């Protein structure tokens, strides 16, 4: 996150004594990335953040692969995923490769009985349905429909839902999430032509500081395993921090679309990037204004990327029979484009009110057994014209 932020109290000078009001010292922790080279923050804890009392059990959470080498375009009916009470149990991997996991979740209950840490991957959680608060050791972030939550790896968090019906689209990434380089100057500030700016980020606030000892269960995901670890003190015991590595939110409704006289390619919708995939936001926008423009996208070949589209809301002009919560996968190796009749229907239209999230991966995606349970089985034939 190329933005400095701070919360709470901390000493003026790094790595110096920071005394508690009633005696003793606070405990400093560097929360950093890429060793000591990447973005980092300095946190100050009431208790040592290293006090592991017990490791209760460890078990595999690796997704089961149904199709390892895929050429078929798929449509997954995401809203057919059955809700579950527990936050982690509700998360189901749909598409995976060595760089990321793309999944869905429909949790009914808040995550309060334990804490969670993903030790391997940064997480992007898109809120399709639901409202609540992300609670972390570095402060809390309110969220609602249309919000992206970016949670750095190693972040300890819980999540509160104010709603019973919650639908989430998530991506776990083994490379950090950044905003696109072409929208920033050398110092990382967003430029005037960027479709969003620093004002649009939802930063952590409401820092919780718990001075509690006891048994605190943290479920830690690492290398495809879930480890249940008991800590001796409450994980949310930070009195202050500052730096560049922290969770934040961003509303898809604050993405300002880039339009042109003719159809613009998907990179104009780019919102986040990693070294291994990009994330784009398709939002309500005016169509192209050339007198002979064709608003529907042109056919294009997926030579280097698998394309995943998660449909959120509105009328999806380029496809037929698409509903909220559907996921389409267009794999590399074969071209794809608008459904039969969509190109002709689009001519003369002035605007669209669609809302969708796209993930383009640079390596092929494998399809999980959970995904096959939501597959419509016919989508790959949807470009064949009726006789």
Buried (B, 14 or more C-beta within 10 A) or exposed (E): BBBEBBBBEBBEEEEEEBEEEEEEEBBBBEBBBEEEEEBBBBBBBBBEBEEEEEEEEEEEEEBEBBBEEBEBBBBBBBBEBEBBEEBBEBBBBBBBBEBBBBBBBBBBBBBEEBBBBBEBBBBBBBBBBBBBBBBBBBBBBBBBBBBBBBBBBBBBBBBBBEEEEBBBBBBBBBBBBBBBEEBBEEEBEBEEEBBBBBEBBBBBEEBBBBEEEEEBBBBBBBEEBBBBBBBBBBBBBBBBBBBBBBBBBBBBBBBEBBBEEEBBEBEEBBBBBBEBBBBBBBBBBEBBEEEEBBBBBEEEEBEEBBBBBBBBBBEBBBBEEBEBBBBBBBBBEBEBBBBEEBBEBBEEBEEBEBBBBBBBBBBBBBBBEBBBBBBBEEBBEBBEEEE
